[in-house]
Amino acid sequence: MTDELLLDAFEKHRAGALADAALLYEQILAEDPDQVDALRLLASARRSLGQLPEALSLYARALRLAPDHADIWFNLGNALSAAGREADALESYRRAAELQPQNAEAHAHIGICLANRNDLAGAADAYRTALALDPQNRIAIHNLGNVLSEMGEAEAAIRQLRQAVSLYPDLAEAHYNLGLNLLRAGDFAGGFKAYEWRWRAEGFPATARHTEITDWDGRPFPGKRLLVHAEQGLGDTIQFVKLLPLVKSLGGEVILQVPDKLLRLLRDVAGADRVQSADPEPGEVDYQVPLLGVPHRLQLTLGSIPGAKAYLAADPDSVARWRQKLALGNDRPVFGFVWRGNPLSPSDKGRSLKGPEALKPFAGLGHARLMALQKLEPEEIEPADTPSGYRVAGLDFTLEYPGPDFDAGPDAFIDTAAILSQLSGFVSVCTAPLHLAGALGVPSLALLKAVPDWRWGLREKTSPWYPAMRLFRQPEPGDFASAIAEAVGYFRAFPGKVGTGFPSGNA
């Protein structure tokens, strides 16, 4: 009778009727509390139902009865990982691999845990072990490419991801990550083509919109209306509106759709006949394209990125207000700083400084004023003898702050743009204000992690997107101190003045 119930429960489990299967597993356990298969399968059902505490308790019961059962250890690792207990999950996967050394899945999941703990070399070894056991292991063949990418082994990462795409042509994440690596390596044609898979990649932070409207294929559209709509972060939008004049040159009317908070900043952007936040009315437009899909449709290359040094402008009234409030525009140089991105963003890993104290070397730049353009909480600032009356709290050097009303309204970056446009120079990690500075043509220094976001390339010292910007990279992961020291030295050599920028080239 138990075997028949277990088989019936298992069939329901496989069919996705998890609640029904759980009831049958519980019926079996009511009669035989030590039935290991019922315990482990009920634990699996509970995990799939999101009932992690119950699942973990059931796996523990099962392991007391069958401590050498590799599958239970493996599935316990899955439950622990889902519960955010990465260290415990790693030990469970390792125990499963010890008991069943030929289990490629166990080694692949060891790789996942190690990668999440930033042990990239260990993760790569685990994935290679999995592939030695199963050369087509779906997890290992894709994730090894991602780890190689994070380790800065660009060519090896691209080869690995090409192999993953070849074996699993429907694996959207592999196409997407291959695209990112090709873009970072400067292959825009191949990179943006593969980047089109982003909408199908699990965990991608945006959702495809306006799919009921005909997709623009990049051909001329005279007499037609094209909707170009923002799709991701504010920095992405600021960067890619640079391409709108190219789109406009193909004829017709260009309507740019952006979030409400960017309407004021982008209202006069070149290449857009109209800027709005509202969705178009049915039949109002003929074609649509997501903003970051424009490069693929234009067949953009590194050499065809528009060379405009500045393509956005600060609001004149805001410029005047902040010039007076912060006593800007005199002979004393003023440098601005942003040291952290959004901590909730998946891309924030490793890109932010530990805190504003890391900027202290810039305090040695003679009589220069240092100005924080980081949006701060009230507890992060304090009264000070500065033109605004505020500074960043807790530092042994003066890092001025514009004040509690800095960019406090509904519009994003209006105050930031006004102040940026009057600075002698700007220093930032990879954030939206850095893109804004580039779009305004402000002399800027970017502090980048060793393997940065694709748009900054691999080794270049300048950016084709922002001619007035220089790039300073960590020589090793985590070493922002060296990048900062190099940036300070560059400021000493080329102090720059508002509107002049820095010398171009890769010297």
Secondary structure, DSSP 8 states (H G I E B T S, - for coil): -HHHHHHHHHHHHHTT-HHHHHHHHHHHHHH-TT-HHHHHHHHHHHHHTT-HHHHHHHHHHHHHH-TT-HHHHHHHHHHHHHTT-HHHHHHHHHHHHHH-TT-HHHHHHHHHHHHHTT-HHHHHHHHHHHHHH-TT-HHHHHHHHHHHHHTT-HHHHHHHHHHHHHH-TT-HHHHHHHHHHHHHTT-HHHHHHHHGGGGGSTT-SS----TTS-B--SS--TT-EEEEE--S-HHHHHHHGGGHHHHHTTSSEEEEE--GGGHHHHTT-TT-SEEESS---TTS-SEEEEGGGHHHHHT--GGGS---S------HHHHHHHHHHHT-SSSS-EEEEE----TTSGGGTTTS-S-GGGGGGGGGSTT-EEEE-S---GGGEEE-SSSSSEEETT-SS--B---TTTT-SSSSSHHHHHHHTT-SEEEESSSHHHHHHHHHT--EEEEE-SS--GGG-SS-SB-SS-TTEEEEE-SSTT-HHHHHHHHHHHHHH----TTT----S--
